[in-house]
Amino acid sequence: MAQGLQLSQRLTQSLVLAPQLQQSLALLQAPTLELKALVEQEMQQNPVLEEAPSTEPEFQDKEEREEAGSGVGDPAEPPEDISFDPAAEKSSDGPVDDFEAEFERLVQLDQEWRDHFAQSNIPIRATAEDEEKRQFMFDSLVAGTSLQEVLLDQLRDSQLPRDKWPAAEVVIGNIDEYGYLKATLEELTAATARSSEEILEVLKVVQSFEPPGVGARNVQECLLLQLERVRRQKTLEYRIVKEFFDALGKRRIPEIARSTETSLDEVQEALERIKRLEPRPGRAYLPDNDQFILPEVFVHRSGDEFVVTTNNEHVPHLRISNTYKDLMARGQNSAEVRNYIREKIRAGKFLIRSLHQRQETILSIAREIVNRQREFLDKGVAYLKPLTMAQVARVVGVHETTVSRAVSGKYMQTPQGIFEMKYFFAAGIQTAAGDGLSNTSVKDMIAEIFKKEDCTKPLSDQEVVRLLEEKGIVIARRTVAKYRMELNILPSNLRKVY
C-alpha cells in the first residue's frame, strides 16, 4: 500500500551575516599583504574608489569622519541616502567629455571600469622602455631546481649506456624530496621490465650522483654511502654504522666500545664524526617555503614608555572620486544611473570606514598587550605573563572572537624581536609567590636548565621538577616531559656523554 506525502513546518534559527559585515570581518582578519590585495580587488570592482596620496586624510568630509567612529565588531550601517550639493562639491579637475554616454554603456553591460579611463578616455600604452624593463624583470626570475632535475642532468652526463636510461629515469622518479628511494626492487623490476640485476646496476650509478647519499633505501645505507664517497670504509664510524646501527640509535656507547674493543672516548669521537653526515641528502633542493613577514604593529621605547603604532605604509588610502560626486549632482542623469552610483558610493564609504575601524581595533588590542606585557618588553621571554583574549576583549570593548580575528596572522615588532601577536596569549601557572607565569616562560626556563646540565650526568624529568620547585614553580613531571619533547630534547639516557 503506497504511503501518501505529508507537509510539515519546522521553525529553526540560523545566523546569516550580511555581505557588508562579512567584508568587514574579512578585512579585520587579513594580514597586511593580503589586505592590500583585497582592497585592490575592491577598487577594480568599484569605479568610485580611488587611492589618495598617503599624505592626504583618508576621510574627505565631516560625515565620513563621523561614520568611522564605530568599532569593527559592530559596524554601523551607512546612511540610506547619499546625495551631494553641487555648490558644496569641488569640480572635477579632468575632462569628462562623453562621460554619460560611456557610463550608460557600462551600466547596460554591467561592467566595472576605472576612474582614470572615464576622465581621460585615452588608453595607456606601455612605452618600449617599460616593456624592456618588464621583460628584464621576468628574465631575472630564477626558478628553483628540483632534486629530480639535478639527477636527470647528471644521468645525461654519466657513462651509463643510453639503453638503460629509461630504467634510470624510473629509479630517479621514485626518489623522494629528501633523497631516498621509496620503491622496492620488485616494484622497479615490474615497472621497467628489467631484471633485478640490471636495476641494481642502474641504482648503483644513481647512488654515485650528487648529493652524496642520494638513492639510499634507508638511513643506514645513506650514511654508509656518504662515508664510502670519502673512502672511510676502514674507520671506526663506518664499522659502527654498518654493524652496530641499532645500538647507535639508542646511544649504547659502552656496549659499542666493548664490541669494537675501543675506548669510550674513541667511540664518542666517532659519533661526533657521524653527526656531521647528512641524513637527508635532498634537503638542499627542497623548495623555499619561507614566508615574508610584514609587521602589523611596531613597538618602540620612548623614555620610560612604549609607543605603539600600526603599519599604515602598505594599507591603501582610499577616497571617493570627485568625478562621481559631480555626476550625482547633475540633474539630467537617469534614475538608473543615480541609483547605480549611489550604491557604489555607499559600498565605497563602507570599505573606507571598515579599513579605519580595522586599524583602530588592531591598535587598541596591541596597546593592551603592551600594557600587560611590559616586563617581557623590558627583560625577555622569561617574564611573559599569562594572558587570555577575553581579558583583552573586556578592556578594548569588543567580543573575544574579534580579538582572535584581529591577531590572526599578524606580527608585532618589539624591542625583544618580531613575534606573532598570538604569541602573547598563553595560559599560565601560579608561582609560590602568587604571581602568574606563562607556559611559554616555563618552557624557556626548562630549556635553560637542560642547556646548563652536566652532560656526563644528564638531568631526568623528575630532577627538573625539583629544580623548578626550588624556584617556586610547581609543575608535573609529565608536563616537563611534554615541554622537553616540544623543545626536541632527548631523554636523559640518550643525552649522556661518557
N, C-alpha and C positions, 0 to 999 in steps of 0.2 A: 504494500500500500504506500503510495507516494506521500511524502510529507509536504505540507504547504509552507510557503515562505512567510516569515514574520518580520514586521518592522518594529524596531525598538529605539528608544532615545537614551543617550547617556551623557551626563554632564561631566566634563573634565576641565581642568585648569592647565594652561601651558603658558610659558613665558616667551614672548616674541619681542626681540629687540628691534626698535625702529632702525631703518638704514642709517640715519644720521648718528644715532648712538653707537651703532656698530663701527662706523667710521671713526668716531671719537675714541673708542676703546682700542681700535687698531693703531691709531696714531700714538696713543699712550704707550702701548706695548712695544712698538717698533724701535729698535736701536737707531742711532743717528743715520748711518748709511742707508738702512732700509727705509727710514722715514723720508730721506731725500728722494729716493726712488718713488715712493708713494705720492709725494707731493708733485713730482714732475709728471706722474701719470694723471693726477687730477688736473694739472694745468693743461694737459693735452685734451682732456675731455671737457673742460670748462673754458670757453674762449674769453670770459670776462676777467679771468685772473691773469695777472702779470707779476713778474718778480721785480721788486723795488730794490734800489741800491741799499746795501746794508747800513748806510749812514742815515737813511730816512726812517721815520717811525713806521711800525707795522700797521697801525690803525690810523685812518685818514680823518676821521671826524669824531665828534663827541659821542654820537650814537654808537659807533663801533667800539670806542673805549669802554662805554658803559656795558655793552654786551659781553665784553671779555672778562667781566668780573666773576662769573660763576665758576665753580670747580669742575674738573674733568669728570669726577664721579657722578655728577648730576647736571649734565649740560642743559642750559636753558634753550627753549625753542626760539628761533629767530622770529622777528615780527612778521605778521601775516602780510602786511602791505609795505612794500618798499617803493617809494617814489622820490623823485628829485625835483627840486625847484630850479628852473632854468637860470634864474638870477643868482642863485647861490652856488651853482656849479661852475667850475673853470672850463673854459672852452678847450677843445682838443687841439693839440699842437700840430698834429699831422693832417694831411688832406684826407677827406672822406668821400672823394669822387665815386659816384656809382655805388655807394656803400649799401643803400637799401636794396637795390636790385641783387647785389651779390648775397646779401643776408637772406633775402626771400628765397633765393635758390637753395641756400644751405639748409634753411628750415624745411623746405619741401623734401630734400634728400635726406634729412635727419643726420647731417654730418657735423662734426666738430671742426673748428678751424682756429687759426691763430690770429691774435690781435694785430700783430705787425703786418700780416698779409692784408687785413682789412684796411689798415691805414695807408699802405703804400701801393698794393696791387702789383708790386714788382717782384718777380721770383728771384730768390737769392741763389746765385750760382757760385760754385767754388772756383777760385782762380787756379791757374796752373801751379802756382807756388803752393797753395793749400793742398791740392791733390798730391803734389810731390812729397809734402810733409806727412800727409796721411799714409801714403804708400811706404814711406821710410819707417813710420811707426810700426806698421804691420810686418814689414820685413825684419824689424829688430826683435820681434817677439820670438822667444826661444822656448820650444816645446820640450818637455821632459822626455828623456829616453827611457823606455821600459827595459827591464831585465831581459825579457824575451828578444827584444830588438838587438840588444848588445850581444846576446848569444848567437843569434842568427848571423850577425855581421862576422863574428869570429868563425862560424861554420863555413862561410864562403871563402875565408882566408886559410882554412885548415887543409891538412893533407888527406882528409877523408875522401875516398872516391865519390864521384858525383852520383853514382847509382845508389849510394847509401844515404844521400842527403834527405830523401823523404822520411826515412826511419829516424834520422837525427832530428828532423823538424817535429816529428810526433813526440819524441822524447822531450825536446825543448818546450813544446806546447803543454806538457804535463808538469812543468816545473812551476811551483807557486811563487808568489811575490817575495817570499823570504829565501828562495833559492833551493828548496827541497823538491825532490821528485816525488809526486803524490800517486803515481800509477804503479801498479805491481808489474813484475816481469811478465806474468801471464797476460795481463791486460795489454801490455805493449806488443807482445807477440801476436795477439789476436787482432790488434788494430793495424799492424803493419804487414801481417802475413809473412813475417821473417822468423827465423829460428831464434831461440833464446841466446845461442852463442853470438849471433850477429847483433842482437840488441845489446848484449853486454859489451861487445866491442865498440859499438856506437856510443854507449853510455860512458865508457872509459875515456873516449875522445872528448865528449862534452864536459866531463869532470876535470879535464885539463884546461878548460877555458877559465877566463877571469869572470868574477872574483874567485879566489881560492875557496874550495869547499862547495861550490855550486854543483847541483845534481846529486847531492848526497841523499840517502834514503832515511837517515836518522841523524841525531845529534852526534852520536859516537863516530859514525862514518865521516861526518862533516869535519870534526876536529882532526881525525886521522888524515884526511885529505890535505888539510892545511899544514900539518906537520910534515907530511911527505913532500909537499911542494918545496919546503925549505930544507929537505934532506935531514930530518930529525928522527929517522926511524930507530936509531940506536940510543936514543936518550931515555931518561927515566920517565919524563912526561908522556912519551909515546907508549911506553910499556904500561903506564898507569891507565891511560885512556883505553888501550886495547884489551888489557887483561883484568883490570880492576875498576871498570866503569861504574858498576853498582855501588861499590864501596866509596868511590869518588863522589857520587851524588849524595851519599849520606855522610860524607866527610869523616869516614872512619880512618883517620890518619894513623893511629897506632897499628891498626890491622894492616894497612898498606905498607907501613915501614917494616913490619915483621915479615910479610910475604915477599917483599922485594929485597930484604936483607940490607936495608939502608936506614939511616938515622931519621929522626923526626924532622930535623932541620932540612935535610935534603928533600924529603917528601914535600914539606911546606914550600920550599923554593920552587919545586917542580909545579906545584899547584898554582903558584903565582904566575909562572910562565903560561900555564894552561888558561888562566884567566884572561890573558892578552889575546887569545884567539877569538874569532867572531862566530858565535853560534847561529847567527842569521846573516849569511853572506849576501843576500839580496837586499839587505836593509838600505844600502846606499842608493838603490834605484827606486825606492818607494816614492810615490807621489808626495809632493809637498802640500800637506793639508793645513799648514799654519794659517790662522785667520788673522787678518789685520784688525787690531783693537783700536778703536777711537774712543777715548774717554768721554763720557757724557757729562761728568761733573769734575770740576777742579777744586782742590782744597789746598790753600797755601797759608802760611803763618804771616801774620801782620802784628808785630809786637807780641802781646800775650794772648791774642785772639787768633782764631782760624777763620779765614774768609772763604765762603763757598760761592762758586759761580757755575753757571751752566755753559755748555759748549754751544754757542749760538752761531759760530762761524759757518757750520755746514748745514744749518737749518735755513731753508729758503725764506726770504722776507717777501710776503705776498701783499698785494693790494688789488682793489677793484679798478679796472681800466676806466679812465675818464671818458673814453670814446663811447662806452656803452651807457654811461650815465647821461651823456649828451643825447644819445639816441633815444633813451627813455623819455627825455624831456620834449622830444618832437611830437607835435600833435598829429602829424599825418600818418604815423605808423598804425598798422592794423592791430586789433586786439590780440591776434595770434602772436605777432612779433613781440608786443609788450609783455604778454604772459611768459613767452619763452625767455626773454631777457630777465624778467623779474625772478623766475625760478633759478636761473643761473647765478644771478647776483645773490639771492638768498643762500644758495649752496656755497658760493664763494665766501660769503661772510661767515658762515658756519665753520668752514675749513680754517679760515684765519683765526677765528675765536678758539677753535679746538687746539690749534698749534700753540697759541698763547697759554691756554689752560694746561697743556701738556708740560710746557717748560716750567710754569709756576708750580705744578704739582711735584715734579721731579726735584725742583729746587727746595721746596718745603720739606720733602722727605729727606733729602741729603743733609739739610741743616739739622734736622732732628737726630740723624745718625751721628753727625759730627758732635753734637751736643752731648750725646750719651757715650761716645767712644773717645773722649778727649785723652784719656790715659793711653789708649792704643796709639793715637797720633803722636803722642809725646815719647812713649817708651817702647812700642813694638807689640808684636803678636801676643806675647805672654800676658798682656794687660787688656786683651779683648774681653768685653763684658757680655754676659748673656743678654739677648735682645730678641723680641718677637715682633712680628709685623703688626699684631694687634696693639702693642704699646705705641708704636709709631703712628698707627692709624688714628688712635684716640687723640693724640696731640695735633696732628695735621688736620683732623676733621673730615676724613674720608673713610670709606669702607676698607676692611682688611684686604679684600680682593683687589682693590685699586692700588694699594701698596705693592701687592705681588706683581701686578701688571707693570707698574711703573719701574720696578727694579729689575725686571726680567731682561736679561741680555745686556744690561747697562754696566758700565765700568766707571770707577771713581779713581782719579789720580790724587794721591795723598803724599805727605812727606815720607811715609813708610813704603811707598811704591804704588803700583796700579792694582786695584782689587775689584772683583766683581761686586756689585752692590749687595747681592745676596750673601756674600761672604760675611757681612756684618750682622746677619741674623742667625743666631745659633743658640741652641739650648745650653744650659749650664748646670753646675752643681754648687752647693753651698759649702764654703770652707768652714773650718772650725771657728774662725773669727766672725762668721756670719756674712761674709762678703760673697758675692756671686762671681763665678769664674766660668767662662765659656768652655765648651768641649774642645774648641779649636786651641785654646790656650793650654788645656790639659794635654792634648796630643803633642803640642810643641814642647811641653816640659818633659814628656816621656821620651821624645826624640832626643832631647838634650841629655837625658840620663843615660840612654844607650850609647850616645856619642862619647861620653866620658868614662864608660866602663873599662875595666881591665880585661883586655881581650883573652888573656890566659885564664881568667875566671869570669866568664860572661854572666850577667845577671839573669835570673829566672824572672818570670812574670810576677811571682809572689814577692820576690825581693823588691821589685819596682813598686808594688803596692805598699810595702813597708816604708820605702823612701818617700813616697807621696804622703803617707800618713804623718811622717815627721814634719812635713810642710803644712799640715792641717787639711789635707785633701783626702777624703775617704772615697775610695773607688774600688770596685770589684775586680778580681783577678781576670775574669772573662772579658771585662771591658779593656783592661790593659792588653790582653791578647788580641782583641779586635783592633785596637789602635795600632799595635805593633804590626799586624798584617797589612793594615792600610798604609803604613809607612814603609812597607816592603822590607821589613827587618826579620831575619831568620830566627827560629827558636834558638835557645841558648846552646843546645848540643851541636848545632850546625855553625855557630859563630865562634866556637872555641879554637884558639890558636895554641899549639903545643910548643 
